[in-house]
């Protein structure tokens, strides 16, 4: 289902196909797969979220990012999309859509990202990988791998 209007209602929202969106979540023209549950106080930009995902409270998923089927995004996780965020050009004029480079994050199928993790722009978290809580990830994570820390380091690999 494609959501085309922002939602910041004070009540839980149940959408067709068993999509559940909790109170105080804001959605911007995102696509959300059937069976996905999104916690309260999340901000979901113009992105794609797969089927049967769990997005916990306070998560921020910026424009362009992709969360594939059956992925888990923990509380207060942030998926970035801009390597050099700025407000203004050198001449002081406000940046527009074409004045920055979108570098989306991809969370592959059945991957899990623990609470308070930050995933940097352009990073791919591989299928079935696990990112430990509080990690800062600025490099791709191979499928089936567990990373932890700041900066994130591999602590277990099934590859």
Secondary structure, 3 states (H helix, E strand, C coil): CECCCCCCCCCCEEEHHHEEECCCCEECCCEECCCCEECCCCEECCCEECCCCEECCCCEECCCCEECCCCEECCCCEECCCCCCCCECCCCCECCHHHCCCCCCEECCCCEECCCCEECCCCEECCCCEECCCCEECCCECCCEEEECCCCEEEEECC
